[in-house]
């Protein structure tokens, strides 16, 4: 997709400063900030403009690329805040080109791709096939991004929970979610959301006794009255299923 338009059509070159002679990089940066007003951009518009100017004019290519990567990360989070998920996804993909071992970037990419999957539309009007194909591509991208985040940081608990949600509620592959969410709860021992998620996965694969144990844990914790009531209702549904009650 080309939603970012010409704002991100980079021309990475240092030839523009070939005539600077002995000028230092810091002096060029200071002159650039004074001349172009690129100092500490914060808004979407400022970040977009900064990327264009800094990327096209900087003297030190490596330092420039790092700065642009940082701005892409910031811009991506701004787009996430605005619920502009496709744009956010592209920004995080570009940031990863600069920082390929940053687990946070893969996590944010996974979040963005997951949300983007829900906005996939069938513009060809061919019965929804295109939309479903797009949705699956985005969901698999989210899966891959979560896995990459966990490869880089095996104790990235948010990614464990995120991929669990993806498998249970988006991809319908609860058996794949179980090891991730089990590991999540071994460390986040009082996280009731994780318990609900794992209980759901257990029910999906027929491990009803394990699901009951988790609902009992939630009820015992009683951290939130509404969640406790939800756990009681879910427990009763599981008990009815075990005893063959319709």
C-alpha contacts under 8 A as a table, 3 or more apart, distances in Angstrom:
res1	aa1	res2	aa2	distance
2	X	5	X	5.47
3	X	86	X	7.91
3	X	87	X	6.45
4	X	7	X	5.98
4	X	8	X	6.26
4	X	87	X	6.74
5	X	8	X	6.39
5	X	9	X	7.21
6	X	9	X	4.91
7	X	48	X	6.02
7	X	49	X	7.09
7	X	51	X	7.54
7	X	52	X	6.14
8	X	48	X	7.61
8	X	51	X	7.16
8	X	52	X	6.59
9	X	52	X	7.69
10	X	52	X	6.83
10	X	55	X	6.50
10	X	56	X	6.79
11	X	55	X	6.85
11	X	56	X	5.41
12	X	55	X	6.04
12	X	56	X	5.75
12	X	61	X	7.45
13	X	16	X	6.91
13	X	56	X	6.47
13	X	57	X	7.40
13	X	58	X	7.88
13	X	61	X	7.46
14	X	17	X	5.84
14	X	18	X	7.00
14	X	57	X	7.10
14	X	58	X	6.69
14	X	59	X	5.40
14	X	60	X	7.29
14	X	61	X	7.00
15	X	18	X	5.06
16	X	19	X	7.58
16	X	57	X	6.66
17	X	20	X	5.36
17	X	57	X	7.61
17	X	59	X	6.41
18	X	21	X	6.86
20	X	23	X	5.57
23	X	27	X	6.57
23	X	28	X	6.83
24	X	27	X	5.23
24	X	28	X	6.32
25	X	28	X	5.09
25	X	29	X	6.19
25	X	59	X	6.30
25	X	60	X	6.88
26	X	29	X	4.99
26	X	30	X	6.17
27	X	30	X	5.04
27	X	31	X	6.12
28	X	31	X	5.06
28	X	32	X	5.95
28	X	58	X	7.90
28	X	59	X	7.35
29	X	32	X	4.93
29	X	33	X	6.12
29	X	58	X	7.40
30	X	33	X	5.19
30	X	34	X	6.27
31	X	34	X	5.14
31	X	35	X	5.94
32	X	35	X	5.00
32	X	36	X	5.63
32	X	37	X	7.33
32	X	38	X	7.14
33	X	36	X	5.42
33	X	37	X	4.85
33	X	38	X	4.84
33	X	39	X	5.58
34	X	37	X	5.61
34	X	38	X	7.71
36	X	53	X	7.62
38	X	41	X	6.81
38	X	50	X	5.67
38	X	53	X	7.62
38	X	54	X	7.44
41	X	46	X	5.02
41	X	47	X	5.24
41	X	50	X	6.87
42	X	46	X	6.16
42	X	47	X	6.16
43	X	46	X	5.14
43	X	47	X	6.03
43	X	78	X	7.81
44	X	47	X	5.22
44	X	48	X	6.08
44	X	75	X	6.12
44	X	78	X	6.67
44	X	79	X	7.81
45	X	48	X	5.20
45	X	49	X	6.20
46	X	49	X	5.15
46	X	50	X	5.95
47	X	50	X	4.97
47	X	51	X	6.15
47	X	71	X	6.44
47	X	75	X	6.49
48	X	51	X	5.29
48	X	52	X	6.59
48	X	75	X	7.73
49	X	52	X	5.28
49	X	53	X	6.29
50	X	53	X	5.18
50	X	54	X	5.68
50	X	55	X	7.92
51	X	54	X	5.42
51	X	55	X	5.63
51	X	68	X	5.96
51	X	71	X	7.11
52	X	55	X	5.49
52	X	56	X	6.14
53	X	56	X	5.38
53	X	57	X	6.04
54	X	57	X	5.34
54	X	58	X	5.51
54	X	64	X	7.01
54	X	68	X	7.62
55	X	58	X	6.05
55	X	64	X	6.36
55	X	65	X	7.37
55	X	68	X	6.84
58	X	61	X	6.76
58	X	64	X	6.13
59	X	64	X	7.71
60	X	63	X	5.52
60	X	64	X	5.95
61	X	64	X	4.96
61	X	65	X	6.04
62	X	65	X	5.18
62	X	66	X	6.35
63	X	66	X	5.15
63	X	67	X	6.24
64	X	67	X	5.09
64	X	68	X	6.09
65	X	68	X	5.03
65	X	69	X	6.01
65	X	98	X	6.70
66	X	69	X	5.04
66	X	70	X	6.26
66	X	98	X	6.35
66	X	99	X	7.97
67	X	70	X	5.10
67	X	71	X	6.25
68	X	71	X	4.99
68	X	72	X	6.13
68	X	95	X	7.79
69	X	72	X	5.05
69	X	73	X	6.34
69	X	94	X	6.98
69	X	95	X	4.47
69	X	96	X	7.55
69	X	97	X	7.76
69	X	98	X	5.53
69	X	99	X	7.17
70	X	73	X	5.12
70	X	74	X	6.33
70	X	95	X	6.81
71	X	74	X	5.01
71	X	75	X	5.90
72	X	75	X	4.97
72	X	76	X	5.91
72	X	91	X	5.17
72	X	92	X	6.55
72	X	94	X	6.72
72	X	95	X	5.41
73	X	76	X	5.05
73	X	77	X	6.40
73	X	91	X	6.47
73	X	92	X	5.85
73	X	95	X	5.77
73	X	105	X	7.37
74	X	77	X	5.24
74	X	78	X	6.33
75	X	78	X	5.00
75	X	79	X	6.26
75	X	88	X	7.38
75	X	91	X	6.78
76	X	79	X	5.09
76	X	80	X	6.22
76	X	87	X	7.18
76	X	88	X	4.26
76	X	89	X	7.04
76	X	90	X	7.79
76	X	91	X	5.03
76	X	92	X	5.93
77	X	80	X	4.88
77	X	81	X	6.22
77	X	88	X	6.75
78	X	81	X	5.09
78	X	82	X	6.42
78	X	88	X	7.78
79	X	82	X	4.97
79	X	83	X	6.11
79	X	84	X	5.01
79	X	85	X	6.61
79	X	87	X	6.48
79	X	88	X	5.10
80	X	83	X	4.86
80	X	84	X	5.76
80	X	85	X	5.86
80	X	88	X	5.81
80	X	112	X	7.29
81	X	84	X	7.63
84	X	87	X	5.70
84	X	88	X	6.24
85	X	88	X	4.90
85	X	89	X	6.00
85	X	112	X	5.12
85	X	113	X	7.24
85	X	115	X	6.29
85	X	116	X	5.57
86	X	89	X	5.10
86	X	90	X	6.45
86	X	112	X	6.88
86	X	113	X	7.40
86	X	116	X	5.74
87	X	90	X	5.26
87	X	91	X	6.36
88	X	91	X	5.11
88	X	92	X	6.30
88	X	109	X	7.74
88	X	112	X	6.26
89	X	92	X	5.30
89	X	93	X	6.22
89	X	108	X	7.88
89	X	109	X	5.48
89	X	112	X	5.15
89	X	113	X	6.16
90	X	93	X	5.07
90	X	94	X	6.29
91	X	94	X	5.16
91	X	95	X	6.18
92	X	95	X	4.90
92	X	96	X	6.08
92	X	105	X	6.05
92	X	106	X	7.57
92	X	108	X	7.01
92	X	109	X	5.63
93	X	96	X	5.17
93	X	97	X	6.66
93	X	109	X	6.91
94	X	97	X	5.23
94	X	98	X	7.13
95	X	98	X	5.36
95	X	99	X	6.16
95	X	105	X	7.32
96	X	99	X	4.72
96	X	100	X	4.71
96	X	101	X	7.67
96	X	102	X	7.29
96	X	105	X	6.46
96	X	106	X	7.53
97	X	100	X	5.77
99	X	102	X	5.67
101	X	152	X	6.58
102	X	105	X	5.62
102	X	106	X	6.98
102	X	149	X	7.59
102	X	152	X	7.47
103	X	106	X	5.30
103	X	107	X	6.31
103	X	148	X	7.31
103	X	149	X	4.33
103	X	150	X	7.24
103	X	152	X	5.87
103	X	153	X	6.40
104	X	107	X	4.99
104	X	108	X	6.21
104	X	149	X	6.94
105	X	108	X	5.16
105	X	109	X	6.04
105	X	149	X	7.93
106	X	109	X	4.88
106	X	110	X	6.09
106	X	145	X	4.97
106	X	146	X	6.39
106	X	148	X	6.68
106	X	149	X	5.37
107	X	110	X	5.10
107	X	111	X	6.34
107	X	145	X	6.40
107	X	146	X	5.76
107	X	149	X	6.04
107	X	159	X	6.24
108	X	111	X	5.04
108	X	112	X	6.13
109	X	112	X	5.11
109	X	113	X	6.03
109	X	142	X	6.91
109	X	145	X	6.48
110	X	113	X	5.13
110	X	114	X	6.05
110	X	141	X	6.89
110	X	142	X	3.93
110	X	143	X	6.86
110	X	144	X	7.81
110	X	145	X	5.20
110	X	146	X	5.91
111	X	114	X	5.20
111	X	115	X	6.39
111	X	142	X	6.82
111	X	162	X	7.95
112	X	115	X	5.29
112	X	116	X	6.04
112	X	142	X	7.85
113	X	116	X	4.91
113	X	117	X	6.16
113	X	138	X	5.22
113	X	139	X	6.50
113	X	141	X	6.55
113	X	142	X	5.36
114	X	117	X	5.28
114	X	118	X	7.13
114	X	138	X	6.37
114	X	139	X	5.61
114	X	142	X	5.78
114	X	166	X	7.82
115	X	118	X	5.45
115	X	119	X	7.06
116	X	119	X	5.20
116	X	120	X	6.59
116	X	135	X	7.82
116	X	138	X	6.82
117	X	120	X	5.44
117	X	134	X	7.02
117	X	135	X	4.41
117	X	136	X	7.26
117	X	137	X	7.93
117	X	138	X	5.26
117	X	139	X	6.23
118	X	135	X	6.86
120	X	131	X	5.35
120	X	132	X	7.65
120	X	134	X	6.18
120	X	135	X	5.86
121	X	128	X	7.78
121	X	130	X	7.65
121	X	131	X	4.91
122	X	125	X	5.53
122	X	126	X	7.18
122	X	127	X	7.70
122	X	128	X	5.38
122	X	129	X	7.21
122	X	130	X	5.44
122	X	131	X	4.51
123	X	130	X	7.92
123	X	131	X	7.94
124	X	130	X	7.27
125	X	128	X	6.57
126	X	129	X	6.29
126	X	130	X	7.23
128	X	131	X	5.23
128	X	132	X	6.19
129	X	132	X	5.22
129	X	133	X	6.16
130	X	133	X	5.08
130	X	134	X	6.14
131	X	134	X	5.11
131	X	135	X	6.03
132	X	135	X	4.97
132	X	136	X	6.16
133	X	136	X	5.21
133	X	137	X	6.27
134	X	137	X	5.09
134	X	138	X	6.29
135	X	138	X	5.25
135	X	139	X	6.16
136	X	139	X	5.03
136	X	140	X	6.05
137	X	140	X	5.21
137	X	141	X	6.11
138	X	141	X	4.93
138	X	142	X	6.20
139	X	142	X	4.99
139	X	143	X	6.24
139	X	166	X	7.74
139	X	170	X	7.55
139	X	171	X	7.49
140	X	143	X	4.86
140	X	144	X	6.12
141	X	144	X	5.10
141	X	145	X	6.08
142	X	145	X	5.06
142	X	146	X	6.15
143	X	146	X	5.27
143	X	147	X	6.22
143	X	163	X	6.49
143	X	166	X	7.31
144	X	147	X	5.10
144	X	148	X	6.10
145	X	148	X	5.04
145	X	149	X	6.16
146	X	149	X	5.08
146	X	150	X	6.30
146	X	159	X	5.76
146	X	160	X	7.70
146	X	162	X	7.44
146	X	163	X	6.07
147	X	150	X	5.13
147	X	151	X	6.14
147	X	163	X	7.87
148	X	151	X	4.97
148	X	152	X	6.32
149	X	152	X	5.27
149	X	153	X	6.05
149	X	154	X	7.79
149	X	156	X	7.37
149	X	159	X	6.94
150	X	153	X	4.79
150	X	154	X	4.58
150	X	155	X	7.01
150	X	156	X	6.04
150	X	159	X	6.72
150	X	160	X	7.47
151	X	154	X	5.70
153	X	156	X	5.46
156	X	159	X	5.53
156	X	160	X	6.53
157	X	160	X	4.93
157	X	161	X	6.30
157	X	184	X	5.82
158	X	161	X	5.18
158	X	162	X	5.99
159	X	162	X	4.83
159	X	163	X	6.02
160	X	163	X	5.48
160	X	164	X	6.22
160	X	180	X	5.30
160	X	181	X	6.22
160	X	183	X	7.75
160	X	184	X	6.06
161	X	164	X	5.02
161	X	165	X	6.34
161	X	180	X	7.13
161	X	181	X	6.00
161	X	184	X	6.63
161	X	194	X	6.89
162	X	165	X	5.20
162	X	166	X	6.25
163	X	166	X	4.84
163	X	167	X	6.14
163	X	177	X	6.88
163	X	180	X	7.50
164	X	167	X	5.26
164	X	168	X	6.15
164	X	174	X	7.77
164	X	176	X	7.79
164	X	177	X	4.45
164	X	178	X	7.18
164	X	180	X	6.29
164	X	181	X	5.95
164	X	197	X	7.50
165	X	168	X	5.24
165	X	169	X	5.70
165	X	170	X	7.23
165	X	177	X	7.52
165	X	197	X	7.11
166	X	169	X	5.71
166	X	170	X	4.99
166	X	171	X	6.19
167	X	170	X	5.83
167	X	171	X	4.90
167	X	172	X	5.71
167	X	173	X	4.89
167	X	174	X	5.51
167	X	176	X	6.54
167	X	177	X	5.48
168	X	171	X	6.36
168	X	172	X	5.17
168	X	173	X	5.73
168	X	174	X	4.57
168	X	177	X	6.46
168	X	197	X	7.84
168	X	200	X	7.75
168	X	201	X	6.29
169	X	172	X	5.95
173	X	176	X	5.71
173	X	177	X	6.96
174	X	177	X	5.01
174	X	178	X	6.55
174	X	201	X	5.00
174	X	202	X	7.73
174	X	204	X	6.50
174	X	205	X	7.03
175	X	178	X	5.59
175	X	201	X	6.90
175	X	205	X	6.57
176	X	179	X	6.79
176	X	180	X	7.70
177	X	180	X	5.51
177	X	181	X	6.21
177	X	198	X	7.90
177	X	201	X	7.05
178	X	181	X	5.31
178	X	182	X	5.89
178	X	198	X	6.42
178	X	201	X	6.48
178	X	202	X	7.50
179	X	182	X	5.11
179	X	183	X	6.16
180	X	183	X	5.27
180	X	184	X	6.19
181	X	184	X	4.75
181	X	185	X	6.17
181	X	194	X	6.68
181	X	197	X	7.63
181	X	198	X	6.07
182	X	185	X	5.22
182	X	186	X	6.26
182	X	198	X	7.15
183	X	186	X	5.07
183	X	187	X	6.88
184	X	187	X	5.67
184	X	188	X	5.92
184	X	194	X	7.44
185	X	188	X	4.65
185	X	189	X	5.00
185	X	190	X	7.61
185	X	191	X	7.04
185	X	194	X	6.58
185	X	195	X	7.33
186	X	189	X	5.79
188	X	191	X	5.60
190	X	221	X	7.68
191	X	194	X	5.44
191	X	195	X	6.52
192	X	195	X	4.82
192	X	196	X	6.16
192	X	218	X	6.14
193	X	196	X	5.17
193	X	197	X	6.17
194	X	197	X	5.01
194	X	198	X	6.11
195	X	198	X	5.17
195	X	199	X	5.98
195	X	214	X	5.93
195	X	215	X	7.49
195	X	218	X	7.28
196	X	199	X	5.09
196	X	200	X	6.13
196	X	214	X	7.40
196	X	215	X	7.37
196	X	231	X	7.86
197	X	200	X	5.16
197	X	201	X	6.34
198	X	201	X	4.97
198	X	202	X	6.12
198	X	211	X	7.47
198	X	214	X	7.92
199	X	202	X	5.02
199	X	203	X	6.20
199	X	210	X	7.16
199	X	211	X	4.30
199	X	212	X	7.51
199	X	214	X	6.10
199	X	215	X	7.25
200	X	203	X	5.16
200	X	204	X	6.27
200	X	211	X	7.15
201	X	204	X	5.05
201	X	205	X	6.51
202	X	205	X	5.33
202	X	206	X	6.10
202	X	207	X	4.74
202	X	208	X	6.27
202	X	210	X	6.61
202	X	211	X	5.63
203	X	206	X	5.00
203	X	207	X	5.56
203	X	208	X	5.31
203	X	211	X	6.27
203	X	238	X	7.91
204	X	207	X	7.60
207	X	210	X	5.62
207	X	211	X	6.53
208	X	211	X	4.95
208	X	212	X	6.26
208	X	238	X	6.59
208	X	242	X	7.47
209	X	212	X	5.09
209	X	213	X	6.43
210	X	213	X	5.12
210	X	214	X	6.52
211	X	214	X	5.21
211	X	215	X	6.38
211	X	235	X	7.96
211	X	238	X	7.87
212	X	215	X	5.12
212	X	216	X	6.17
212	X	235	X	5.91
212	X	238	X	7.09
212	X	239	X	7.94
213	X	216	X	5.11
213	X	217	X	6.30
214	X	217	X	4.98
214	X	218	X	6.35
215	X	218	X	5.10
215	X	219	X	6.22
215	X	231	X	5.21
215	X	232	X	7.04
215	X	234	X	7.41
215	X	235	X	6.01
216	X	219	X	5.03
216	X	220	X	6.07
216	X	231	X	7.60
216	X	235	X	7.82
217	X	220	X	5.07
217	X	221	X	6.13
218	X	221	X	5.16
218	X	222	X	6.19
218	X	223	X	7.76
218	X	227	X	7.74
218	X	228	X	6.33
218	X	231	X	6.52
219	X	222	X	5.12
219	X	228	X	5.10
219	X	229	X	7.91
219	X	231	X	6.39
219	X	232	X	7.01
222	X	225	X	6.42
222	X	227	X	7.71
222	X	228	X	5.64
223	X	227	X	7.65
223	X	228	X	7.45
224	X	227	X	5.29
224	X	228	X	6.08
225	X	228	X	5.03
225	X	229	X	6.27
226	X	229	X	5.17
226	X	230	X	6.25
227	X	230	X	4.92
227	X	231	X	6.13
228	X	231	X	5.06
228	X	232	X	6.27
229	X	232	X	5.03
229	X	233	X	6.24
230	X	233	X	5.18
230	X	234	X	6.11
231	X	234	X	5.08
231	X	235	X	5.93
232	X	235	X	5.05
232	X	236	X	6.27
233	X	236	X	5.19
233	X	237	X	6.37
234	X	237	X	5.06
234	X	238	X	6.32
235	X	238	X	5.14
235	X	239	X	6.15
236	X	239	X	4.95
236	X	240	X	6.05
237	X	240	X	5.14
237	X	241	X	6.26
238	X	241	X	5.00
238	X	242	X	6.20
239	X	242	X	5.02
239	X	243	X	6.20
240	X	243	X	5.16
240	X	244	X	5.87
240	X	245	X	4.64
240	X	246	X	6.84
241	X	244	X	5.06
241	X	245	X	5.94
241	X	246	X	7.35
242	X	245	X	7.69
